[in-house]
Amino acid sequence: MTFSNIMVHLDLEHANDACLRIAVDLADTFNAKLIGIAAATGQPSYYEDETITQAPLRELYSDITKRLAQAEDRFRIRSSPRQIEWRSAIARPVHYISREARAADLVIVGAQRDGLMSDLAGSLDPGDLVMQIGRPVLVVPPQVEALKLKLAMICWKDTREARRAVSDALPLLGKVQEVVVVEVIHNESLRDAAHGRVDDVVSWLERHGIKAFARVFHCPVGEDPMEKLFQYGADFIAAGAYGHTRLREWVFGGFTRDLLRRSPVCALFAH
């Protein structure tokens, strides 16, 4: 169980310190090749059928090319002397990274900032990427200093997305001292059934050599399940991502949306 190729996205609009720290640390942990990637468009996707009148295209593309080169320089400085590779393009970030992710086992991106509109120049909506990429995505909040490997939390729901997330996270879970598998219920009458499910996941993990234990949290309708999860003190979270497409945007379930935007720790998503 390993990650042989790790890809990290560099956002052209914001600092990438946290993402690069985590990516470099994980590349060292797994002795993996580290692939840096960045992309930018000349305009937001919701204007893509309109003509750009604010500035000549040549000047705009020249600016994007310069910023991509600066991102490459930062990546190479922070990543040297490891085995690295750089990829970039003038393209919509979510489309370009989704395509290039064929070369990666894990993709690392920064968490979306509040109020940020997706695909402005080099910015990326991580939720949009998770739903399209076909690879596990580790979303890193900007305040994270390091990815500790003491306690991991699996947010369990008996769905294919959750099964995919646990399977995709196995290399990382194998490095963690302990794993807790959590299911949230809204009615106490569901506790026994929930325990049966999470106990099965614990047994499956233990057969893979991963020490794990189960927890079932009762959260009545109207209360915030995220508060219970975050108070547990996990170093990172693994979860399935749930949503559906509506025209050009993804509409997420409440749990996925909240975890993407509110998690104080790194979260690994799979769809």
N, C-alpha and C positions, 0 to 999 in steps of 0.2 A: 504494500500500500504506500504509494508515494505520489507526489506531484513532480513530474520531470520538467515541465515547462510552465512557468508562471508569467502571466501577462499583467501589466499594470498600466492603467490609463492616466495620462497627464492632462489635466484640465487647463486650457489656455486662459481661462478667466480668473482662476483662483490658485492659491498656494496648494502644492501637492506634497507638503512635508510629511504628513501622516501616512498617506498612501505609499510614498517611497520608503519610509522607515519600515512599514509592515512588509512590503514586497521584498526588500533587501533581506530582512530577518528571515522570512520564510524561504527565500532562495537559498540562504545559508543552511537553514534547518534541513531542507530536503536535498541539498546539493543540486539545485535545479537551475536550468537556464532561465534568465530573466529577460522578458521581452517588453520593452517600453512602446507605448502606442499613443498617438494623438491624431485628432482630425478636427477640421473646422469647415464650416460652410460660409458662404458670403452673406447669408441672410437666414432668418428663422424659417423653419419648415412651413409654417402657416402662411408665409409670403412667397413660397417657392414658385407660384405660377404668375407672379407679378414681376415687372421689370424694375431693377434696382436703379433708382434715380439719384440717391444721396451722394454717390461717388462713382467715378469711373471704375469699371470692373478691373482694369489693369492695376490700379492703385490698391484696390481692395485685396486682390489676390497676392499682390506684393507684400502687403502687411501680414496676411495670413501665413505666407511662406516664411517670413522673418520670425514670426512668433512660433511656428513649428520648429524652426532651427534652434531657437532659444530653449524650447522645451527639450529638444534632443540633447543640447549641451548640459542642461540641469540633470537629465537622466544619466548621462554618461559619467558626469562628475560624481554623482551620488552612488552609482552602481559599480564603478571600477574597483578592483580588477577582476570582477566575476565574469562568467560567460554570459554575454549580453547580446541583444539585438534590438534595433530600432525600426519601427514602422510608422509611417505617417502619410496623410493624404488630404487633399482638399475635397472633403466629402462630409455628409452628415455623420456625426460621431457614432450614433447608434447603429447605423447601417454598416459602416466601415469596420467597427470593432466586432460586430456580430459575424461578419464574414471572416475576418482575420483570426477569430477565436478558434478556428479549426486547428491552429497550431498550439493551443494552450490546454492545460488541464484545469487551470483555475485562473479567473480574471478578477483583478482587484481594482475597485473604483472608489471614488470619494462619495460620501453621502450628499444628497441634494440639500442645498441651502434653502432656508425658508424664503419664499417669494421669488425664487429664481425661475425664470422661464427657460424651458429646455431648448437645446440646440441653438442658443444664441452664440454665434461664433464657435468656440471650442467647448462649450459646456455640454454636459451629458445628464440626462435623466436616468438614474440607475434603475428605477423601476421599469422603465420602458426597455432597457437593455436586458434585464433579468427575464422578461417574458419572451424575448426573441432569440437569445443567444445560444441556447442549447448546451451551456456550460455552467458550472457553479460560479456564482459571483459573490465575492467577499466585499461588502460595503463597509467602508471605514469612515467613522465620524472624524471631523477635523481635530478634535481635542485629544484623540487617543495617542498616547506616547509609545505604547508597545503592546503587542499581542501576547498577553500572558497565557500560559498553557497549564493552568492549575485546574480550573473547573469550566466545563462546557455545558451548555444547556441545549437540549433538543426540544423544540416546541412541536409536540406530536399532535397530529390530526390524522385519522385513518383514511388517508387519500394517497393517490399516486405521487402527488407533489411532495408530500412529507417523506414518503419512501425514497424518492429520488434524492432529496436533500440529505438524508442520513447516509445513503450509499455514496453520494458525491463527497461527503465530508469525512469519510473513513480515514483518509491519510492524515488529516488534521486531528481527528478524534484519537487516532492512535498515538499521538504525541502528548495528549492531555493526561494529567494525573487522574482525573475523575470526570465522569459524565452523568448528568441528571437528565432523565427523560420525563418531560412534563406534559400533562394534558389538563386543559382547563375545562371545567364543567359548569353549567349554569343551574343545575338541579342536583341535589344530593342523591336522588334516586338513581342517577347515572354513575355513581362512584364505582360500584363493583365492576361494571362493564368497562369503564375507563381503566381501572387497575389491570384488568385482564389484557387490555391492549398494550399499555406501556410495559407491563411485565414481559410480554412477548418481545418487545423491542430490546429491553435490557438483556434478555437471554440471547438474542441474536447478536448483540454487540459483544457480549462476553465470549461467544464462540469465535469472535474475531480478535480475542485477546484484549478487549477494552473493558476496563472496570466501570460499571455503570449501576445506577440505582433509579428507582421510579418515584414520582410524586404526582398526585392529583390535587389540583387547586380548585376549590369551590369559589366561583365568582358570580354572585347573583346578577341577573339582568339589570343593567343600569350602572353597575360598577365597572371600573376600569381594570381589565385584566393585565394591562401593561405594567401597572404599578406593582402588582404581585410578582410578575416575572423579573422586573428590574431590581426589586428589593432583594432578590435571591443572591445577587452578587456574582453571577457568572462572568467569566472573562470573555467569552464570545458565545453567540447564539447561532444555531442552525435551524432553518425553517423552510417549509415549502412556500412558494409564492402563488397567490390565488388572484385571478382577475380575468377579464375578458376585454376584447377590443371593441371600441365604438368609434367608427370612422378612423381618424388618425391618432387617437389617444387610447391608452389602456385605462380601464376603470378597475381599480383594485378593491378587493374585500377590505373591510375595516382593519382586520388584524395585519395584513400585509402592508397596508398604507401606513398604519401607526408604527410598525416596526421599522420600516424604511426611513421614516422621518424622525422618530423619537429615540431610537436605540442609543444609549450612551456608550455601547461597546460594539465591536465589530460583529457583523451578522452575515452568515453565509446563506444565500438563497439559491433555490433551484426550482425550476418550473417544468 
